[in-house]
Amino acid sequence: MNYKNLILKKILSVVGARPNFMKMAPVHKDLKKYKKVIHKIVHTGQHYDKKMSDIFFNELELPKPNIYLGVGSGSHAEQTAQIMIELEKVMLKEKPDLVLVYGDVNSTIAAGLVCSKIMNGDGNCIPLAHIESGLRSNDRTMPEEINRILTDNIAEFLFVTERSGYENLISSGFKRENIYFCGNTMIDSLKGFLLKADKSRILKNLCISEKKYALITLHRPSNVDDKDNLGKIIKIFKNINKINPNTDIVFPVHPRTLKMIDKFKLRKKIDTVKNLILTGPLGYLDFLMLMKNAKYVLTDSGGIQEETTYLKIPCLTLRENTERPITISEGTNVLCGLDEKKIFKTIKEIESGKFKKSTIPKFWDGKSAERIVKILLSKI
Ligand code: UD1
């Protein structure tokens, strides 16, 4: 496609789920410096609870979305289709010169598909930039993996966060000139808001002390939509408590996970775990504070593997694979799946000060959005 004659006046970012907001915030901030460019935020409404959405816009100092689609939850097909139907109307009216999408959620691929099917007068579709391109878990049972592969294939600009992203794209036949290694905008947000997070009172409110608690997050369907696996995870909590009764376990529960705990009637079992502190979903700053001061983190999230690497906090990932291998080779991440032996061997290493040393990956320096915006504004 030939975008040489395009003038970049209007850019739309499409976001929908919690991790999108942190990835977009620094890009929005940087685009604001260019007075001739209008940047509008479209929120699909994939995440809609105040604690999953509004609190992030407030804490990340983002303006209210210019356009809110209010799509909400549903099956993958329902959610993706509904976002596409609503977004097509927006794109036809707004006629953006470029659309930015982030990460790998259903809102990302839905927006990409809409852009790739709307033709401008010059015979081109709406150009798409994929921020956090090229990551691959090679596990096609993950809905996010399909979203990543498809979005990359319809994007014109592929911004990668780590070297593996670049390599994956090259080995899949993508053109070198469309790939840009700029770093991680989620880390831009983290770096930018760490000081502010220090003011959080979450440790006091939960009556916990620095380095005396494990932080848990869980929301992957493979872990929480499966009764046996969710049962295994509760057993892991119990064993953490048995091995180290002085370690608190802080578990902010994602709405999907809460739904499944109730569906599988696991409430009573969870309540028997000593030292377990359950909370609802937390805001960005409280969660940063909790991550930064945790003894270690147990998670199945993608972003948290990266954030803990930056913060140099040991991260035990309760998954069989990761699309973010740099967090293992250079960072603090250890892939444990639900293998109790591996989990407790790693915890032992942490407790005895023998946990691996880590470094911060290239370009995770707080300037990724700046690089991305510079490239976009110079290219088009
Ligand atoms: C989505 C993303 C996942 C990302 C995660 C971050 C997809 C396929 N998945 O997963 O990649 O890591 O967000 O959190 O896009 N719900 C609420 N309130 C909300 C949002 C959701 O109660 O504000 C409940 C609903 O019951 C919903 C369920 O959570 O059905 C799952 O939400 P959904 O957005 O479909 O997937 P997540 O598990 O959040």
Residues whose N, C-alpha, C, O or C-beta is under 5 A from the ligand:
A	BS01	UD1	A17 R18 P19 Q46 H47 Y48 D49 M52 S73 G74 D104 V105 N106 P143 E144 H219 P255 R256
